[in-house]
Amino acid sequence: LVVRGSTRVDQMKVVFMKISGPVLNPQDSYESAWFGGSGGGGAEVKLACDGAPIVGYFGRSGNDLEAIGLIFLK
């Protein structure tokens, strides 16, 4: 997951990776288009791109998406 934002999450895109045994292969991946706001805030932050499988997510919201995180399989 790649996100952009400042005090809130403005945009995000999903990084899809091919399954390679018990892990994901970052060398065989593609990204979705950006979705969300207009993209006016913050630099890109990659929440995960090392091949660890993601089994869930969590976040916090009010009127907007304020925070998002990932839960990994260890």
CHARMM-style PDB file with segment names, atoms N, HN, CA, C and O in Angstrom:
ATOM      1  N   LEU     1       0.853  -1.175   0.000  1.00  0.00      PROA
ATOM      2  CA  LEU     1       0.000   0.000   0.000  1.00  0.00      PROA
ATOM      3  C   LEU     1       0.895   1.233   0.000  1.00  0.00      PROA
ATOM      4  O   LEU     1       1.853   1.317   0.769  1.00  0.00      PROA
ATOM      5  N   VAL     2       0.578   2.176  -0.859  1.00  0.00      PROA
ATOM      6  HN  VAL     2      -0.200   2.108  -1.484  1.00  0.00      PROA
ATOM      7  CA  VAL     2       1.297   3.446  -0.928  1.00  0.00      PROA
ATOM      8  C   VAL     2       0.279   4.543  -0.658  1.00  0.00      PROA
ATOM      9  O   VAL     2      -0.794   4.562  -1.261  1.00  0.00      PROA
ATOM     10  N   VAL     3       0.609   5.453   0.243  1.00  0.00      PROA
ATOM     11  HN  VAL     3       1.481   5.439   0.734  1.00  0.00      PROA
ATOM     12  CA  VAL     3      -0.323   6.529   0.600  1.00  0.00      PROA
ATOM     13  C   VAL     3       0.341   7.893   0.456  1.00  0.00      PROA
ATOM     14  O   VAL     3       1.566   8.013   0.484  1.00  0.00      PROA
ATOM     15  N   ARG     4      -0.494   8.916   0.300  1.00  0.00      PROA
ATOM     16  HN  ARG     4      -1.489   8.819   0.277  1.00  0.00      PROA
ATOM     17  CA  ARG     4      -0.068  10.319   0.323  1.00  0.00      PROA
ATOM     18  C   ARG     4      -0.982  11.050   1.287  1.00  0.00      PROA
ATOM     19  O   ARG     4      -2.179  10.769   1.353  1.00  0.00      PROA
ATOM     20  N   GLY     5      -0.426  11.976   2.026  1.00  0.00      PROA
ATOM     21  HN  GLY     5       0.546  12.204   1.972  1.00  0.00      PROA
ATOM     22  CA  GLY     5      -1.235  12.775   2.924  1.00  0.00      PROA
ATOM     23  C   GLY     5      -0.378  13.632   3.816  1.00  0.00      PROA
ATOM     24  O   GLY     5       0.850  13.610   3.742  1.00  0.00      PROA
ATOM     25  N   SER     6      -1.037  14.379   4.649  1.00  0.00      PROA
ATOM     26  HN  SER     6      -2.035  14.397   4.710  1.00  0.00      PROA
ATOM     27  CA  SER     6      -0.330  15.184   5.654  1.00  0.00      PROA
ATOM     28  C   SER     6      -0.942  14.872   7.004  1.00  0.00      PROA
ATOM     29  O   SER     6      -0.497  13.936   7.667  1.00  0.00      PROA
ATOM     30  N   THR     7      -1.940  15.616   7.435  1.00  0.00      PROA
ATOM     31  HN  THR     7      -2.302  16.377   6.897  1.00  0.00      PROA
ATOM     32  CA  THR     7      -2.595  15.298   8.705  1.00  0.00      PROA
ATOM     33  C   THR     7      -3.651  14.209   8.533  1.00  0.00      PROA
ATOM     34  O   THR     7      -4.110  13.629   9.517  1.00  0.00      PROA
ATOM     35  N   ARG     8      -4.033  13.930   7.298  1.00  0.00      PROA
ATOM     36  HN  ARG     8      -3.659  14.401   6.498  1.00  0.00      PROA
ATOM     37  CA  ARG     8      -4.985  12.867   6.963  1.00  0.00      PROA
ATOM     38  C   ARG     8      -4.506  12.173   5.692  1.00  0.00      PROA
ATOM     39  O   ARG     8      -3.684  12.708   4.948  1.00  0.00      PROA
ATOM     40  N   VAL     9      -5.031  10.981   5.458  1.00  0.00      PROA
ATOM     41  HN  VAL     9      -5.699  10.546   6.063  1.00  0.00      PROA
ATOM     42  CA  VAL     9      -4.715  10.262   4.221  1.00  0.00      PROA
ATOM     43  C   VAL     9      -5.487  10.925   3.087  1.00  0.00      PROA
ATOM     44  O   VAL     9      -6.711  11.039   3.144  1.00  0.00      PROA
ATOM     45  N   ASP    10      -4.767  11.359   2.057  1.00  0.00      PROA
ATOM     46  HN  ASP    10      -3.772  11.266   2.011  1.00  0.00      PROA
ATOM     47  CA  ASP    10      -5.405  12.017   0.921  1.00  0.00      PROA
ATOM     48  C   ASP    10      -5.638  11.043  -0.231  1.00  0.00      PROA
ATOM     49  O   ASP    10      -6.729  11.002  -0.798  1.00  0.00      PROA
ATOM     50  N   GLN    11      -4.626  10.265  -0.575  1.00  0.00      PROA
ATOM     51  HN  GLN    11      -3.739  10.298  -0.114  1.00  0.00      PROA
ATOM     52  CA  GLN    11      -4.714   9.310  -1.670  1.00  0.00      PROA
ATOM     53  C   GLN    11      -4.020   8.016  -1.283  1.00  0.00      PROA
ATOM     54  O   GLN    11      -3.183   7.989  -0.381  1.00  0.00      PROA
ATOM     55  N   MET    12      -4.382   6.940  -1.981  1.00  0.00      PROA
ATOM     56  HN  MET    12      -5.062   6.962  -2.714  1.00  0.00      PROA
ATOM     57  CA  MET    12      -3.674   5.670  -1.805  1.00  0.00      PROA
ATOM     58  C   MET    12      -3.744   4.868  -3.084  1.00  0.00      PROA
ATOM     59  O   MET    12      -4.612   5.089  -3.928  1.00  0.00      PROA
ATOM     60  N   LYS    13      -2.811   3.926  -3.217  1.00  0.00      PROA
ATOM     61  HN  LYS    13      -2.105   3.747  -2.531  1.00  0.00      PROA
ATOM     62  CA  LYS    13      -2.846   2.945  -4.290  1.00  0.00      PROA
ATOM     63  C   LYS    13      -2.362   1.615  -3.729  1.00  0.00      PROA
ATOM     64  O   LYS    13      -1.598   1.574  -2.764  1.00  0.00      PROA
ATOM     65  N   VAL    14      -2.811   0.541  -4.337  1.00  0.00      PROA
ATOM     66  HN  VAL    14      -3.432   0.573  -5.120  1.00  0.00      PROA
ATOM     67  CA  VAL    14      -2.496  -0.807  -3.882  1.00  0.00      PROA
ATOM     68  C   VAL    14      -1.385  -1.378  -4.753  1.00  0.00      PROA
ATOM     69  O   VAL    14      -1.409  -1.232  -5.975  1.00  0.00      PROA
ATOM     70  N   VAL    15      -0.411  -2.031  -4.121  1.00  0.00      PROA
ATOM     71  HN  VAL    15      -0.392  -2.150  -3.128  1.00  0.00      PROA
ATOM     72  CA  VAL    15       0.656  -2.730  -4.833  1.00  0.00      PROA
ATOM     73  C   VAL    15       0.325  -4.218  -4.762  1.00  0.00      PROA
ATOM     74  O   VAL    15       0.232  -4.790  -3.676  1.00  0.00      PROA
ATOM     75  N   PHE    16       0.150  -4.836  -5.917  1.00  0.00      PROA
ATOM     76  HN  PHE    16       0.226  -4.372  -6.800  1.00  0.00      PROA
ATOM     77  CA  PHE    16      -0.150  -6.263  -6.008  1.00  0.00      PROA
ATOM     78  C   PHE    16       1.134  -7.006  -6.324  1.00  0.00      PROA
ATOM     79  O   PHE    16       1.898  -6.593  -7.197  1.00  0.00      PROA
ATOM     80  N   MET    17       1.379  -8.120  -5.604  1.00  0.00      PROA
ATOM     81  HN  MET    17       0.759  -8.455  -4.895  1.00  0.00      PROA
ATOM     82  CA  MET    17       2.588  -8.925  -5.821  1.00  0.00      PROA
ATOM     83  C   MET    17       2.213 -10.386  -6.035  1.00  0.00      PROA
ATOM     84  O   MET    17       1.269 -10.893  -5.429  1.00  0.00      PROA
ATOM     85  N   LYS    18       2.959 -11.047  -6.900  1.00  0.00      PROA
ATOM     86  HN  LYS    18       3.725 -10.635  -7.392  1.00  0.00      PROA
ATOM     87  CA  LYS    18       2.739 -12.466  -7.165  1.00  0.00      PROA
ATOM     88  C   LYS    18       3.163 -13.285  -5.952  1.00  0.00      PROA
ATOM     89  O   LYS    18       4.179 -12.998  -5.320  1.00  0.00      PROA
ATOM     90  N   ILE    19       2.375 -14.305  -5.637  1.00  0.00      PROA
ATOM     91  HN  ILE    19       1.550 -14.538  -6.150  1.00  0.00      PROA
ATOM     92  CA  ILE    19       2.698 -15.209  -4.530  1.00  0.00      PROA
ATOM     93  C   ILE    19       3.820 -16.144  -4.978  1.00  0.00      PROA
ATOM     94  O   ILE    19       3.756 -16.748  -6.049  1.00  0.00      PROA
ATOM     95  N   SER    20       4.846 -16.249  -4.139  1.00  0.00      PROA
ATOM     96  HN  SER    20       4.898 -15.759  -3.269  1.00  0.00      PROA
ATOM     97  CA  SER    20       5.986 -17.120  -4.428  1.00  0.00      PROA
ATOM     98  C   SER    20       6.263 -17.951  -3.178  1.00  0.00      PROA
ATOM     99  O   SER    20       7.056 -17.553  -2.325  1.00  0.00      PROA
ATOM    100  N   GLY    21       5.602 -19.114  -3.073  1.00  0.00      PROA
ATOM    101  HN  GLY    21       4.958 -19.437  -3.766  1.00  0.00      PROA
ATOM    102  CA  GLY    21       5.718 -19.937  -1.862  1.00  0.00      PROA
ATOM    103  C   GLY    21       5.048 -19.242  -0.699  1.00  0.00      PROA
ATOM    104  O   GLY    21       3.905 -18.803  -0.828  1.00  0.00      PROA
ATOM    105  N   PRO    22       5.734 -19.124   0.454  1.00  0.00      PROA
ATOM    106  CA  PRO    22       5.118 -18.510   1.634  1.00  0.00      PROA
ATOM    107  C   PRO    22       5.224 -16.971   1.668  1.00  0.00      PROA
ATOM    108  O   PRO    22       4.748 -16.338   2.610  1.00  0.00      PROA
ATOM    109  N   VAL    23       5.846 -16.380   0.646  1.00  0.00      PROA
ATOM    110  HN  VAL    23       6.233 -16.895  -0.119  1.00  0.00      PROA
ATOM    111  CA  VAL    23       6.029 -14.920   0.618  1.00  0.00      PROA
ATOM    112  C   VAL    23       5.505 -14.354  -0.706  1.00  0.00      PROA
ATOM    113  O   VAL    23       5.073 -15.089  -1.593  1.00  0.00      PROA
ATOM    114  N   LEU    24       5.558 -13.029  -0.805  1.00  0.00      PROA
ATOM    115  HN  LEU    24       5.909 -12.431  -0.084  1.00  0.00      PROA
ATOM    116  CA  LEU    24       5.192 -12.347  -2.040  1.00  0.00      PROA
ATOM    117  C   LEU    24       6.461 -11.886  -2.741  1.00  0.00      PROA
ATOM    118  O   LEU    24       7.468 -11.609  -2.090  1.00  0.00      PROA
ATOM    119  N   ASN    25       6.415 -11.801  -4.064  1.00  0.00      PROA
ATOM    120  HN  ASN    25       5.597 -12.026  -4.593  1.00  0.00      PROA
ATOM    121  CA  ASN    25       7.592 -11.448  -4.851  1.00  0.00      PROA
ATOM    122  C   ASN    25       7.522  -9.971  -5.267  1.00  0.00      PROA
ATOM    123  O   ASN    25       6.782  -9.639  -6.193  1.00  0.00      PROA
ATOM    124  N   PRO    26       8.277  -9.074  -4.606  1.00  0.00      PROA
ATOM    125  CA  PRO    26       8.256  -7.658  -4.971  1.00  0.00      PROA
ATOM    126  C   PRO    26       8.775  -7.386  -6.386  1.00  0.00      PROA
ATOM    127  O   PRO    26       8.472  -6.341  -6.962  1.00  0.00      PROA
ATOM    128  N   GLN    27       9.551  -8.311  -6.950  1.00  0.00      PROA
ATOM    129  HN  GLN    27       9.797  -9.160  -6.482  1.00  0.00      PROA
ATOM    130  CA  GLN    27      10.074  -8.124  -8.306  1.00  0.00      PROA
ATOM    131  C   GLN    27       9.015  -8.382  -9.376  1.00  0.00      PROA
ATOM    132  O   GLN    27       9.178  -7.969 -10.524  1.00  0.00      PROA
ATOM    133  N   ASP    28       7.926  -9.066  -9.000  1.00  0.00      PROA
ATOM    134  HN  ASP    28       7.794  -9.401  -8.067  1.00  0.00      PROA
ATOM    135  CA  ASP    28       6.825  -9.374  -9.927  1.00  0.00      PROA
ATOM    136  C   ASP    28       5.571  -8.703  -9.378  1.00  0.00      PROA
ATOM    137  O   ASP    28       4.730  -9.359  -8.763  1.00  0.00      PROA
ATOM    138  N   SER    29       5.446  -7.394  -9.602  1.00  0.00      PROA
ATOM    139  HN  SER    29       6.128  -6.862 -10.102  1.00  0.00      PROA
ATOM    140  CA  SER    29       4.348  -6.636  -9.001  1.00  0.00      PROA
ATOM    141  C   SER    29       3.826  -5.565  -9.955  1.00  0.00      PROA
ATOM    142  O   SER    29       4.469  -5.231 -10.949  1.00  0.00      PROA
ATOM    143  N   TYR    30       2.661  -5.042  -9.636  1.00  0.00      PROA
ATOM    144  HN  TYR    30       2.138  -5.314  -8.828  1.00  0.00      PROA
ATOM    145  CA  TYR    30       2.105  -3.898 -10.359  1.00  0.00      PROA
ATOM    146  C   TYR    30       1.274  -3.090  -9.374  1.00  0.00      PROA
ATOM    147  O   TYR    30       0.906  -3.592  -8.312  1.00  0.00      PROA
ATOM    148  N   GLU    31       0.977  -1.841  -9.721  1.00  0.00      PROA
ATOM    149  HN  GLU    31       1.276  -1.433 -10.584  1.00  0.00      PROA
ATOM    150  CA  GLU    31       0.260  -0.929  -8.827  1.00  0.00      PROA
ATOM    151  C   GLU    31      -1.063  -0.508  -9.444  1.00  0.00      PROA
ATOM    152  O   GLU    31      -1.185  -0.388 -10.664  1.00  0.00      PROA
ATOM    153  N   SER    32      -2.052  -0.285  -8.588  1.00  0.00      PROA
ATOM    154  HN  SER    32      -1.954  -0.383  -7.597  1.00  0.00      PROA
ATOM    155  CA  SER    32      -3.322   0.269  -9.045  1.00  0.00      PROA
ATOM    156  C   SER    32      -3.143   1.757  -9.336  1.00  0.00      PROA
ATOM    157  O   SER    32      -2.094   2.329  -9.043  1.00  0.00      PROA
ATOM    158  N   ALA    33      -4.145   2.366  -9.900  1.00  0.00      PROA
ATOM    159  HN  ALA    33      -4.998   1.901 -10.138  1.00  0.00      PROA
ATOM    160  CA  ALA    33      -4.155   3.819 -10.063  1.00  0.00      PROA
ATOM    161  C   ALA    33      -4.373   4.463  -8.688  1.00  0.00      PROA
ATOM    162  O   ALA    33      -4.884   3.813  -7.776  1.00  0.00      PROA
ATOM    163  N   TRP    34      -3.994   5.720  -8.535  1.00  0.00      PROA
ATOM    164  HN  TRP    34      -3.579   6.249  -9.275  1.00  0.00      PROA
ATOM    165  CA  TRP    34      -4.272   6.461  -7.294  1.00  0.00      PROA
ATOM    166  C   TRP    34      -5.779   6.618  -7.145  1.00  0.00      PROA
ATOM    167  O   TRP    34      -6.484   6.842  -8.128  1.00  0.00      PROA
ATOM    168  N   PHE    35      -6.272   6.501  -5.911  1.00  0.00      PROA
ATOM    169  HN  PHE    35      -5.699   6.319  -5.112  1.00  0.00      PROA
ATOM    170  CA  PHE    35      -7.676   6.824  -5.652  1.00  0.00      PROA
ATOM    171  C   PHE    35      -7.761   7.615  -4.364  1.00  0.00      PROA
ATOM    172  O   PHE    35      -6.882   7.524  -3.508  1.00  0.00      PROA
ATOM    173  N   GLY    36      -8.813   8.383  -4.232  1.00  0.00      PROA
ATOM    174  HN  GLY    36      -9.528   8.456  -4.928  1.00  0.00      PROA
ATOM    175  CA  GLY    36      -8.995   9.240  -3.067  1.00  0.00      PROA
ATOM    176  C   GLY    36      -9.093  10.693  -3.476  1.00  0.00      PROA
ATOM    177  O   GLY    36      -9.767  11.026  -4.450  1.00  0.00      PROA
ATOM    178  N   GLY    37      -8.425  11.557  -2.739  1.00  0.00      PROA
ATOM    179  HN  GLY    37      -7.877  11.287  -1.947  1.00  0.00      PROA
ATOM    180  CA  GLY    37      -8.505  12.997  -2.946  1.00  0.00      PROA
ATOM    181  C   GLY    37      -7.771  13.485  -4.178  1.00  0.00      PROA
ATOM    182  O   GLY    37      -7.455  12.711  -5.082  1.00  0.00      PROA
ATOM    183  N   SER    38      -7.508  14.771  -4.198  1.00  0.00      PROA
ATOM    184  HN  SER    38      -7.765  15.399  -3.463  1.00  0.00      PROA
ATOM    185  CA  SER    38      -6.889  15.414  -5.356  1.00  0.00      PROA
ATOM    186  C   SER    38      -5.368  15.271  -5.385  1.00  0.00      PROA
ATOM    187  O   SER    38      -4.736  15.678  -6.360  1.00  0.00      PROA
ATOM    188  N   GLY    39      -4.771  14.705  -4.345  1.00  0.00      PROA
ATOM    189  HN  GLY    39      -5.284  14.374  -3.553  1.00  0.00      PROA
ATOM    190  CA  GLY    39      -3.334  14.476  -4.323  1.00  0.00      PROA
ATOM    191  C   GLY    39      -2.524  15.677  -3.914  1.00  0.00      PROA
ATOM    192  O   GLY    39      -1.337  15.764  -4.231  1.00  0.00      PROA
ATOM    193  N   GLY    40      -3.144  16.606  -3.216  1.00  0.00      PROA
ATOM    194  HN  GLY    40      -4.108  16.535  -2.959  1.00  0.00      PROA
ATOM    195  CA  GLY    40      -2.453  17.827  -2.856  1.00  0.00      PROA
ATOM    196  C   GLY    40      -1.558  17.743  -1.642  1.00  0.00      PROA
ATOM    197  O   GLY    40      -0.858  18.712  -1.347  1.00  0.00      PROA
ATOM    198  N   GLY    41      -1.543  16.630  -0.920  1.00  0.00      PROA
ATOM    199  HN  GLY    41      -2.112  15.843  -1.159  1.00  0.00      PROA
ATOM    200  CA  GLY    41      -0.791  16.657   0.325  1.00  0.00      PROA
ATOM    201  C   GLY    41       0.201  15.540   0.508  1.00  0.00      PROA
ATOM    202  O   GLY    41      -0.144  14.362   0.407  1.00  0.00      PROA
ATOM    203  N   GLY    42       1.431  15.911   0.777  1.00  0.00      PROA
ATOM    204  HN  GLY    42       1.711  16.867   0.859  1.00  0.00      PROA
ATOM    205  CA  GLY    42       2.425  14.968   1.257  1.00  0.00      PROA
ATOM    206  C   GLY    42       3.117  14.132   0.212  1.00  0.00      PROA
ATOM    207  O   GLY    42       2.677  14.013  -0.932  1.00  0.00      PROA
ATOM    208  N   ALA    43       4.221  13.556   0.653  1.00  0.00      PROA
ATOM    209  HN  ALA    43       4.579  13.652   1.582  1.00  0.00      PROA
ATOM    210  CA  ALA    43       5.022  12.663  -0.184  1.00  0.00      PROA
ATOM    211  C   ALA    43       4.450  11.246  -0.133  1.00  0.00      PROA
ATOM    212  O   ALA    43       3.661  10.916   0.753  1.00  0.00      PROA
ATOM    213  N   GLU    44       4.852  10.425  -1.080  1.00  0.00      PROA
ATOM    214  HN  GLU    44       5.493  10.693  -1.799  1.00  0.00      PROA
ATOM    215  CA  GLU    44       4.441   9.022  -1.090  1.00  0.00      PROA
ATOM    216  C   GLU    44       5.114   8.278   0.060  1.00  0.00      PROA
ATOM    217  O   GLU    44       6.307   8.449   0.313  1.00  0.00      PROA
ATOM    218  N   VAL    45       4.328   7.448   0.755  1.00  0.00      PROA
ATOM    219  HN  VAL    45       3.359   7.310   0.549  1.00  0.00      PROA
ATOM    220  CA  VAL    45       4.844   6.602   1.831  1.00  0.00      PROA
ATOM    221  C   VAL    45       4.424   5.174   1.526  1.00  0.00      PROA
ATOM    222  O   VAL    45       3.233   4.885   1.406  1.00  0.00      PROA
ATOM    223  N   LYS    46       5.407   4.272   1.400  1.00  0.00      PROA
ATOM    224  HN  LYS    46       6.374   4.507   1.498  1.00  0.00      PROA
ATOM    225  CA  LYS    46       5.120   2.855   1.175  1.00  0.00      PROA
ATOM    226  C   LYS    46       4.961   2.179   2.528  1.00  0.00      PROA
ATOM    227  O   LYS    46       5.877   2.183   3.351  1.00  0.00      PROA
ATOM    228  N   LEU    47       3.783   1.596   2.748  1.00  0.00      PROA
ATOM    229  HN  LEU    47       3.039   1.592   2.080  1.00  0.00      PROA
ATOM    230  CA  LEU    47       3.545   0.915   4.021  1.00  0.00      PROA
ATOM    231  C   LEU    47       4.099  -0.500   4.004  1.00  0.00      PROA
ATOM    232  O   LEU    47       4.383  -1.062   5.061  1.00  0.00      PROA
ATOM    233  N   ALA    48       4.255  -1.080   2.836  1.00  0.00      PROA
ATOM    234  HN  ALA    48       4.024  -0.624   1.977  1.00  0.00      PROA
ATOM    235  CA  ALA    48       4.829  -2.425   2.742  1.00  0.00      PROA
ATOM    236  C   ALA    48       5.234  -2.693   1.307  1.00  0.00      PROA
ATOM    237  O   ALA    48       4.473  -2.417   0.380  1.00  0.00      PROA
ATOM    238  N   CYS    49       6.406  -3.220   1.124  1.00  0.00      PROA
ATOM    239  HN  CYS    49       7.024  -3.444   1.877  1.00  0.00      PROA
ATOM    240  CA  CYS    49       6.856  -3.629  -0.212  1.00  0.00      PROA
ATOM    241  C   CYS    49       7.981  -4.637  -0.110  1.00  0.00      PROA
ATOM    242  O   CYS    49       8.781  -4.769  -1.037  1.00  0.00      PROA
ATOM    243  N   ASP    50       8.056  -5.357   1.014  1.00  0.00      PROA
ATOM    244  HN  ASP    50       7.406  -5.249   1.766  1.00  0.00      PROA
ATOM    245  CA  ASP    50       9.174  -6.274   1.216  1.00  0.00      PROA
ATOM    246  C   ASP    50       8.815  -7.737   0.988  1.00  0.00      PROA
ATOM    247  O   ASP    50       9.672  -8.605   1.153  1.00  0.00      PROA
ATOM    248  N   GLY    51       7.571  -8.035   0.612  1.00  0.00      PROA
ATOM    249  HN  GLY    51       6.874  -7.330   0.478  1.00  0.00      PROA
ATOM    250  CA  GLY    51       7.170  -9.411   0.345  1.00  0.00      PROA
ATOM    251  C   GLY    51       6.483 -10.117   1.495  1.00  0.00      PROA
ATOM    252  O   GLY    51       6.074 -11.267   1.335  1.00  0.00      PROA
ATOM    253  N   ALA    52       6.336  -9.474   2.660  1.00  0.00      PROA
ATOM    254  HN  ALA    52       6.668  -8.540   2.790  1.00  0.00      PROA
ATOM    255  CA  ALA    52       5.613 -10.089   3.772  1.00  0.00      PROA
ATOM    256  C   ALA    52       4.115 -10.091   3.452  1.00  0.00      PROA
ATOM    257  O   ALA    52       3.573  -9.041   3.107  1.00  0.00      PROA
ATOM    258  N   PRO    53       3.430 -11.235   3.555  1.00  0.00      PROA
ATOM    259  CA  PRO    53       1.999 -11.280   3.262  1.00  0.00      PROA
ATOM    260  C   PRO    53       1.185 -10.417   4.242  1.00  0.00      PROA
ATOM    261  O   PRO    53       1.440 -10.416   5.446  1.00  0.00      PROA
ATOM    262  N   ILE    54       0.224  -9.699   3.710  1.00  0.00      PROA
ATOM    263  HN  ILE    54       0.017  -9.700   2.732  1.00  0.00      PROA
ATOM    264  CA  ILE    54      -0.654  -8.844   4.510  1.00  0.00      PROA
ATOM    265  C   ILE    54      -1.934  -9.620   4.788  1.00  0.00      PROA
ATOM    266  O   ILE    54      -2.547 -10.161   3.867  1.00  0.00      PROA
ATOM    267  N   VAL    55      -2.338  -9.675   6.050  1.00  0.00      PROA
ATOM    268  HN  VAL    55      -1.840  -9.236   6.797  1.00  0.00      PROA
ATOM    269  CA  VAL    55      -3.534 -10.423   6.426  1.00  0.00      PROA
ATOM    270  C   VAL    55      -4.653  -9.520   6.940  1.00  0.00      PROA
ATOM    271  O   VAL    55      -5.750 -10.004   7.221  1.00  0.00      PROA
ATOM    272  N   GLY    56      -4.399  -8.237   7.064  1.00  0.00      PROA
ATOM    273  HN  GLY    56      -3.509  -7.845   6.835  1.00  0.00      PROA
ATOM    274  CA  GLY    56      -5.447  -7.327   7.511  1.00  0.00      PROA
ATOM    275  C   GLY    56      -4.990  -5.892   7.490  1.00  0.00      PROA
ATOM    276  O   GLY    56      -3.838  -5.592   7.176  1.00  0.00      PROA
ATOM    277  N   TYR    57      -5.902  -5.012   7.826  1.00  0.00      PROA
ATOM    278  HN  TYR    57      -6.837  -5.255   8.081  1.00  0.00      PROA
ATOM    279  CA  TYR    57      -5.575  -3.587   7.899  1.00  0.00      PROA
ATOM    280  C   TYR    57      -6.370  -2.966   9.034  1.00  0.00      PROA
ATOM    281  O   TYR    57      -7.335  -3.556   9.519  1.00  0.00      PROA
ATOM    282  N   PHE    58      -5.969  -1.791   9.451  1.00  0.00      PROA
ATOM    283  HN  PHE    58      -5.185  -1.311   9.056  1.00  0.00      PROA
ATOM    284  CA  PHE    58      -6.667  -1.060  10.504  1.00  0.00      PROA
ATOM    285  C   PHE    58      -6.547   0.421  10.200  1.00  0.00      PROA
ATOM    286  O   PHE    58      -5.725   0.825   9.377  1.00  0.00      PROA
ATOM    287  N   GLY    59      -7.346   1.218  10.848  1.00  0.00      PROA
ATOM    288  HN  GLY    59      -8.013   0.890  11.516  1.00  0.00      PROA
ATOM    289  CA  GLY    59      -7.274   2.642  10.590  1.00  0.00      PROA
ATOM    290  C   GLY    59      -8.121   3.428  11.566  1.00  0.00      PROA
ATOM    291  O   GLY    59      -8.692   2.885  12.512  1.00  0.00      PROA
ATOM    292  N   ARG    60      -8.185   4.717  11.309  1.00  0.00      PROA
ATOM    293  HN  ARG    60      -7.721   5.158  10.541  1.00  0.00      PROA
ATOM    294  CA  ARG    60      -8.975   5.622  12.131  1.00  0.00      PROA
ATOM    295  C   ARG    60      -9.595   6.644  11.193  1.00  0.00      PROA
ATOM    296  O   ARG    60      -8.933   7.158  10.291  1.00  0.00      PROA
ATOM    297  N   SER    61     -10.889   6.938  11.418  1.00  0.00      PROA
ATOM    298  HN  SER    61     -11.427   6.520  12.150  1.00  0.00      PROA
ATOM    299  CA  SER    61     -11.530   7.933  10.565  1.00  0.00      PROA
ATOM    300  C   SER    61     -12.536   8.752  11.353  1.00  0.00      PROA
ATOM    301  O   SER    61     -13.084   8.308  12.362  1.00  0.00      PROA
ATOM    302  N   GLY    62     -12.757   9.937  10.869  1.00  0.00      PROA
ATOM    303  HN  GLY    62     -12.312  10.298  10.049  1.00  0.00      PROA
ATOM    304  CA  GLY    62     -13.799  10.836  11.341  1.00  0.00      PROA
ATOM    305  C   GLY    62     -14.572  11.215  10.093  1.00  0.00      PROA
ATOM    306  O   GLY    62     -15.272  10.382   9.518  1.00  0.00      PROA
ATOM    307  N   ASN    63     -14.452  12.464   9.668  1.00  0.00      PROA
ATOM    308  HN  ASN    63     -13.883  13.141  10.135  1.00  0.00      PROA
ATOM    309  CA  ASN    63     -15.009  12.869   8.383  1.00  0.00      PROA
ATOM    310  C   ASN    63     -14.147  12.391   7.225  1.00  0.00      PROA
ATOM    311  O   ASN    63     -14.638  12.242   6.107  1.00  0.00      PROA
ATOM    312  N   ASP    64     -12.864  12.148   7.483  1.00  0.00      PROA
ATOM    313  HN  ASP    64     -12.464  12.269   8.392  1.00  0.00      PROA
ATOM    314  CA  ASP    64     -11.902  11.684   6.478  1.00  0.00      PROA
ATOM    315  C   ASP    64     -11.163  10.474   7.035  1.00  0.00      PROA
ATOM    316  O   ASP    64     -11.288  10.150   8.216  1.00  0.00      PROA
ATOM    317  N   LEU    65     -10.393   9.810   6.181  1.00  0.00      PROA
ATOM    318  HN  LEU    65     -10.291  10.073   5.221  1.00  0.00      PROA
ATOM    319  CA  LEU    65      -9.507   8.738   6.629  1.00  0.00      PROA
ATOM    320  C   LEU    65      -8.286   9.388   7.265  1.00  0.00      PROA
ATOM    321  O   LEU    65      -7.486  10.012   6.568  1.00  0.00      PROA
ATOM    322  N   GLU    66      -8.134   9.253   8.555  1.00  0.00      PROA
ATOM    323  HN  GLU    66      -8.784   8.746   9.122  1.00  0.00      PROA
ATOM    324  CA  GLU    66      -7.066   9.926   9.298  1.00  0.00      PROA
ATOM    325  C   GLU    66      -5.809   9.083   9.419  1.00  0.00      PROA
ATOM    326  O   GLU    66      -4.709   9.628   9.515  1.00  0.00      PROA
ATOM    327  N   ALA    67      -5.950   7.759   9.416  1.00  0.00      PROA
ATOM    328  HN  ALA    67      -6.844   7.316   9.338  1.00  0.00      PROA
ATOM    329  CA  ALA    67      -4.788   6.877   9.571  1.00  0.00      PROA
ATOM    330  C   ALA    67      -5.124   5.516   8.989  1.00  0.00      PROA
ATOM    331  O   ALA    67      -6.278   5.089   8.999  1.00  0.00      PROA
ATOM    332  N   ILE    68      -4.092   4.836   8.477  1.00  0.00      PROA
ATOM    333  HN  ILE    68      -3.155   5.183   8.469  1.00  0.00      PROA
ATOM    334  CA  ILE    68      -4.260   3.477   7.980  1.00  0.00      PROA
ATOM    335  C   ILE    68      -2.964   2.704   8.218  1.00  0.00      PROA
ATOM    336  O   ILE    68      -1.872   3.261   8.105  1.00  0.00      PROA
ATOM    337  N   GLY    69      -3.090   1.430   8.546  1.00  0.00      PROA
ATOM    338  HN  GLY    69      -3.976   0.978   8.638  1.00  0.00      PROA
ATOM    339  CA  GLY    69      -1.934   0.576   8.780  1.00  0.00      PROA
ATOM    340  C   GLY    69      -2.223  -0.834   8.320  1.00  0.00      PROA
ATOM    341  O   GLY    69      -3.370  -1.175   8.032  1.00  0.00      PROA
ATOM    342  N   LEU    70      -1.193  -1.653   8.248  1.00  0.00      PROA
ATOM    343  HN  LEU    70      -0.261  -1.376   8.482  1.00  0.00      PROA
ATOM    344  CA  LEU    70      -1.316  -3.017   7.750  1.00  0.00      PROA
ATOM    345  C   LEU    70      -0.899  -4.026   8.814  1.00  0.00      PROA
ATOM    346  O   LEU    70      -0.051  -3.735   9.657  1.00  0.00      PROA
ATOM    347  N   ILE    71      -1.498  -5.207   8.768  1.00  0.00      PROA
ATOM    348  HN  ILE    71      -2.187  -5.442   8.083  1.00  0.00      PROA
ATOM    349  CA  ILE    71      -1.155  -6.318   9.656  1.00  0.00      PROA
ATOM    350  C   ILE    71      -0.501  -7.404   8.796  1.00  0.00      PROA
ATOM    351  O   ILE    71      -1.082  -7.861   7.811  1.00  0.00      PROA
ATOM    352  N   PHE    72       0.704  -7.807   9.177  1.00  0.00      PROA
ATOM    353  HN  PHE    72       1.176  -7.435   9.976  1.00  0.00      PROA
ATOM    354  CA  PHE    72       1.493  -8.746   8.389  1.00  0.00      PROA
ATOM    355  C   PHE    72       1.493 -10.134   9.013  1.00  0.00      PROA
ATOM    356  O   PHE    72       1.371 -10.284  10.228  1.00  0.00      PROA
ATOM    357  N   LEU    73       1.632 -11.148   8.160  1.00  0.00      PROA
ATOM    358  HN  LEU    73       1.731 -11.025   7.172  1.00  0.00      PROA
ATOM    359  CA  LEU    73       1.831 -12.529   8.591  1.00  0.00      PROA
ATOM    360  C   LEU    73       3.306 -12.713   8.893  1.00  0.00      PROA
ATOM    361  O   LEU    73       4.146 -12.435   8.037  1.00  0.00      PROA
ATOM    362  N   LYS    74       3.642 -13.173  10.087  1.00  0.00      PROA
ATOM    363  HN  LYS    74       2.960 -13.398  10.783  1.00  0.00      PROA
ATOM    364  CA  LYS    74       5.045 -13.402  10.453  1.00  0.00      PROA
ATOM    365  C   LYS    74       5.332 -14.870  10.556  1.00  0.00      PROA
ATOM    366  OT1 LYS    74       6.462 -15.259  10.854  1.00  0.00      PROA
TER     367      LYS     74
END
